[in-house]
């Protein structure tokens, strides 16, 4: 496979990007399918919701703000007056584990299937000292523990949907980032023990913490594929691309100016997610794959590969360990 440096991969994934190959034109009709889209009322999520609703899907826009969701739903409906799809708000705060089970229970009362769970929402570079409701670093809590719990609680419905769906159609998608190549600390995901509890390491600067949280999502995509593949669930993770979105709302003006030359419209990121969740190129043989902008199966550097690989295969076994850490952190809220 050869050595692939973070710098080379970062340049390739930032500047040398082909046109999207899987768009609304290739998507087809999604009537009868159901998607949960976290963070679906802003940025990439909003653009993806437009595409899915235009294809007649039922979409649950999951997030904290009823007000923002209502505005987004009205915007989407007005933009696609001929759609036969449905849009619903699902209240869930990924930074508060106690809100996730009630949201899943509400969803399961209304629906009998779930075709795609798009773990799109996240937070990047919040103010120093920001914490989740359970006292974890906000980026780790929101980007890792929250999506893990949501995915676990929805797994029974994903399994049942896979039993009556075409092969490869039921998917869980995890939001990675180009930050896994340049922002993560050496070792990609670090662990610590505090108060007798093992967890993802906290106390790092906000930038490496962000990169680490995104490495964690890639690992959960791989480990999810290992654990759920036999039940027909496909897991993917993706680098959505460098985009103009609300994700950079906490960045300082210097950081925003530095990012501006390499940012693209958010709809391009929606195409990355669309490929991850709906492209027929993602088959069971490619379960656990990593998707690059703007929709193509790729890879990451060898250091992350080694971290993900199982111990018995000469790797560091961190994907398996992360899954168990997330389980222990969230099990009280299951």
matplotlib code that plots the C-alpha trace (Angstrom):
import matplotlib.pyplot as plt

x = [0.0, 3.0, 3.5, 1.0, 1.9, -0.7, 0.6, 0.2, -3.3, -4.3, -3.3, -5.0, -8.2, -8.2, -7.0, -7.2, -10.9, -12.9, -16.5, -19.3, -20.1, -23.3, -25.8, -29.6, -29.6, -28.3, -30.2, -33.6, -36.8, -36.6, -40.3, -41.0, -37.5, -36.8, -33.7, -32.6, -30.3, -28.6, -27.9, -30.2, -31.3, -28.1, -25.0, -24.3, -27.2, -29.7, -28.4, -28.6, -32.2, -33.1, -31.8, -33.5, -36.8, -36.6, -36.4, -39.5, -37.8, -39.2, -36.6, -36.3, -34.3, -32.6, -31.2, -31.7, -33.6, -37.3, -37.2, -34.3, -35.8, -39.2, -37.6, -35.5, -38.5, -40.5, -37.6, -37.2, -40.9, -41.2, -38.2, -39.7, -43.5, -43.9, -42.3, -44.2, -41.7, -42.2, -40.2, -40.3, -38.3, -36.7, -35.5, -32.1, -29.1, -26.0, -24.2, -26.7, -26.9, -30.1, -32.0, -31.1, -33.2, -36.4, -35.8, -35.3, -38.5, -40.5, -39.1, -39.9, -43.5, -43.9, -41.9, -41.4, -38.2, -34.9, -32.9, -30.1, -28.8, -26.6, -24.5, -23.8, -24.0, -20.8, -19.0, -15.6, -13.3, -15.8, -14.7, -12.1, -13.5, -16.8, -18.4, -21.2, -24.2, -22.4, -19.1, -17.1, -15.2, -17.8, -16.2, -15.8, -19.3, -21.0, -19.0, -18.3, -20.4, -23.7, -23.6, -22.5, -25.5, -27.9, -26.6, -26.7, -30.3, -31.5, -29.7, -32.7, -34.7, -31.8, -31.5, -35.2, -35.1, -32.2, -34.1, -36.7, -34.5, -32.2, -28.6, -26.5, -29.3, -29.4, -26.5, -25.0, -22.7, -20.2, -18.8, -15.0, -12.9, -9.7, -8.7, -7.9, -4.8, -3.5, -5.2, -5.3, -2.5, 0.0, -1.8, -5.1, -7.2, -5.8, -7.3, -7.0, -8.4, -10.1, -12.2, -11.9, -13.4, -11.6, -12.4, -11.1, -8.4, -9.4, -7.4, -5.7, -6.0, -9.2, -7.7, -6.1, -9.3, -11.4, -9.1, -9.2, -13.0, -13.1, -10.6, -12.9, -15.8, -13.8, -13.0, -16.6, -17.5, -14.9, -15.8, -19.5, -19.0, -17.2, -20.0, -23.1, -22.1, -23.6, -27.0, -26.9, -26.0, -23.4, -21.2, -19.3, -17.3, -16.5, -14.5, -17.2, -14.6, -13.6, -16.9, -18.6, -20.8, -21.8, -19.1, -16.6, -18.8, -16.4, -13.3, -11.5, -11.3, -7.7, -8.6, -11.6, -9.4, -6.8, -9.6, -11.4, -9.2, -9.9, -13.6, -16.3, -20.1, -21.9, -23.8, -20.6, -20.3, -23.9, -22.8, -20.1, -22.7, -25.2, -22.5, -21.9, -25.5, -27.0, -24.4, -24.6, -20.8, -20.8, -21.5, -21.2, -17.7, -16.8, -18.4, -16.5, -15.1, -14.0, -15.5, -13.6, -14.9, -17.2, -18.1, -15.4, -14.0, -10.6, -8.3, -6.4, -2.7, -1.0, -0.8, -4.6, -4.8, -2.4, -4.4, -7.6, -6.3, -6.9, -4.1, -4.0, -3.3, -0.4, -2.4, -3.1, -6.7, -8.0, -11.2, -12.3, -11.1, -13.0, -16.2, -15.9, -15.0, -18.1, -20.2, -19.1, -19.6, -23.1, -24.6, -26.3, -28.4, -29.4]
y = [0.0, 2.3, 5.2, 8.0, 11.1, 13.3, 16.3, 14.6, 13.3, 16.6, 18.4, 15.8, 16.1, 19.9, 21.1, 18.3, 17.4, 15.9, 16.9, 15.2, 11.9, 11.1, 13.9, 14.3, 13.4, 9.9, 9.4, 8.3, 8.1, 7.6, 7.3, 5.0, 5.4, 7.0, 9.0, 10.5, 13.5, 15.0, 18.7, 18.8, 22.4, 24.2, 23.9, 20.6, 18.9, 21.5, 21.0, 17.2, 17.6, 19.5, 16.8, 13.9, 15.7, 16.5, 12.7, 12.1, 10.7, 11.0, 12.9, 13.4, 16.6, 15.9, 18.7, 21.0, 23.9, 23.5, 27.1, 26.5, 23.2, 24.8, 27.5, 24.9, 22.7, 25.6, 26.5, 23.0, 22.5, 25.8, 24.9, 21.5, 22.0, 18.8, 16.5, 13.7, 13.4, 14.2, 16.4, 16.1, 17.6, 15.2, 16.9, 15.5, 17.2, 15.1, 17.0, 15.7, 11.9, 12.0, 13.5, 10.7, 7.7, 9.8, 11.0, 7.4, 6.3, 9.1, 8.1, 4.4, 5.3, 7.0, 4.8, 1.1, 1.5, 3.4, 3.2, 5.7, 7.3, 10.3, 11.3, 14.7, 17.1, 18.1, 21.0, 22.4, 24.6, 25.8, 28.2, 26.8, 24.8, 24.0, 20.8, 18.5, 18.1, 15.0, 17.0, 15.7, 17.9, 19.3, 18.1, 14.6, 14.5, 15.9, 14.3, 10.9, 9.8, 11.3, 9.7, 6.4, 6.3, 7.4, 4.7, 2.0, 2.7, 2.8, -0.4, -2.8, -0.8, -0.7, -4.5, -5.0, -2.6, -4.5, -7.7, -6.4, -4.1, -4.7, -5.5, -2.5, -0.1, 0.3, 2.5, 4.4, 7.3, 9.0, 12.5, 12.5, 15.4, 16.4, 17.2, 13.5, 14.2, 17.4, 18.2, 14.9, 14.1, 11.4, 8.1, 9.6, 8.7, 8.8, 7.3, 8.1, 6.8, 9.3, 8.5, 4.8, 5.3, 4.9, 7.6, 9.5, 11.8, 15.3, 18.4, 18.8, 22.0, 22.4, 21.8, 18.3, 17.4, 18.2, 16.1, 13.3, 13.3, 12.9, 10.1, 8.5, 8.7, 7.0, 4.3, 3.8, 3.5, 0.7, -1.0, -0.7, -2.5, -5.3, -5.7, -5.0, -6.4, -9.8, -8.1, -6.2, -2.8, -0.8, 1.7, 4.5, 7.5, 10.5, 13.7, 16.1, 18.6, 22.1, 24.0, 27.3, 26.1, 26.8, 24.4, 27.2, 29.6, 29.3, 30.0, 33.3, 35.8, 34.9, 31.2, 32.0, 34.1, 31.3, 28.8, 31.0, 30.2, 26.5, 26.5, 25.3, 25.8, 23.5, 21.7, 20.0, 18.5, 17.3, 15.4, 13.7, 12.6, 11.6, 9.2, 7.8, 7.1, 6.2, 5.5, 1.9, 1.9, 1.4, -2.4, -4.9, -5.7, -2.0, -1.9, 0.4, 2.5, 6.1, 8.5, 11.5, 14.8, 14.9, 11.3, 8.7, 5.8, 6.6, 6.1, 7.9, 7.8, 4.6, 5.9, 5.9, 2.6, 1.1, 2.6, 1.1, -2.4, -5.1, -6.2, -9.7, -8.3, -6.2, -3.0, -1.0, -2.1, 1.3, 1.0, -1.9, -0.2, 3.0, 1.1, -0.4, 3.0, 4.5, 1.7, 2.2, 6.0, 5.8, 2.6, 4.4, 6.2, 3.2]
z = [0.0, 0.6, 3.0, 2.7, 4.6, 6.3, 4.3, 0.9, 1.8, 3.2, -0.1, -2.2, -0.2, -0.2, -3.6, -6.1, -6.1, -8.9, -9.7, -7.7, -9.4, -7.4, -7.1, -7.1, -10.8, -9.9, -6.7, -7.9, -6.0, -2.2, -1.5, 1.5, 2.9, 6.3, 7.3, 10.5, 9.8, 12.8, 12.4, 9.4, 9.8, 8.9, 6.8, 5.1, 6.8, 5.4, 1.9, 2.2, 3.5, 0.4, -1.8, 0.1, 0.3, -3.4, -3.9, -1.8, 1.3, 4.9, 6.9, 10.7, 11.2, 14.6, 16.7, 19.7, 18.3, 17.4, 16.0, 13.6, 12.5, 11.8, 9.7, 7.8, 7.2, 5.8, 3.5, 2.2, 1.6, -0.3, -2.4, -3.4, -3.8, -5.8, -3.3, -1.8, 1.1, 4.7, 7.2, 11.0, 13.8, 16.3, 19.5, 20.5, 22.0, 21.3, 24.1, 26.6, 26.7, 28.7, 25.7, 23.3, 24.5, 24.7, 21.1, 19.9, 21.7, 20.1, 16.7, 17.1, 18.0, 14.7, 12.3, 11.5, 9.5, 9.4, 6.2, 6.9, 10.0, 9.0, 12.0, 10.5, 13.5, 15.3, 17.0, 16.2, 18.3, 21.0, 23.7, 26.1, 28.9, 27.1, 28.6, 27.7, 30.1, 31.6, 32.1, 29.2, 26.8, 24.5, 21.3, 22.6, 24.1, 21.0, 18.3, 19.8, 22.8, 21.6, 18.1, 19.5, 21.9, 19.2, 16.9, 19.5, 20.5, 16.8, 16.0, 16.5, 14.0, 11.5, 11.8, 11.2, 8.2, 6.7, 6.8, 4.4, 2.2, -0.7, 0.2, 1.2, 1.5, 5.3, 6.5, 9.3, 8.3, 10.5, 10.0, 9.8, 8.6, 6.8, 10.4, 11.0, 8.8, 10.4, 13.6, 15.5, 18.1, 17.4, 17.9, 16.5, 19.6, 23.1, 26.2, 29.9, 33.2, 35.5, 38.6, 37.8, 34.3, 31.1, 28.5, 25.5, 26.7, 27.6, 28.5, 25.1, 23.1, 21.2, 17.7, 18.5, 20.5, 17.4, 15.2, 17.7, 17.8, 14.1, 14.1, 16.7, 14.2, 11.5, 14.0, 15.0, 11.3, 10.9, 14.2, 13.4, 10.1, 11.9, 14.4, 12.3, 8.9, 9.5, 10.2, 6.9, 8.2, 6.2, 8.0, 6.3, 7.5, 5.4, 5.0, 3.9, 2.6, 3.6, 3.5, 4.4, 7.3, 10.9, 12.1, 12.0, 14.1, 17.1, 15.0, 15.5, 12.6, 11.9, 11.6, 9.4, 7.1, 6.8, 5.9, 3.4, 0.3, 0.6, 1.5, -0.9, -0.9, 1.6, -1.1, -2.1, 1.3, 1.0, -2.1, 0.0, 2.5, -0.3, -1.7, 1.8, 2.5, -0.9, -3.6, -5.0, -5.1, -1.3, -1.2, 1.6, 0.5, 1.2, 4.6, 6.9, 3.9, 4.1, 1.6, 0.3, -1.2, -3.2, -3.2, -3.8, -1.8, -0.4, 2.6, 5.3, 6.4, 7.6, 11.2, 11.4, 9.7, 12.3, 15.1, 13.7, 12.9, 15.4, 17.8, 16.4, 13.0, 14.2, 14.8, 17.9, 18.4, 19.1, 17.2, 19.3, 22.5, 21.6, 21.1, 24.6, 26.1, 24.5, 25.7, 29.3, 29.1, 27.7, 29.1, 32.0, 29.3, 27.3]

ax = plt.figure().add_subplot(projection="3d")
ax.plot(x, y, z, "-o")
ax.set_aspect("equal")
plt.show()
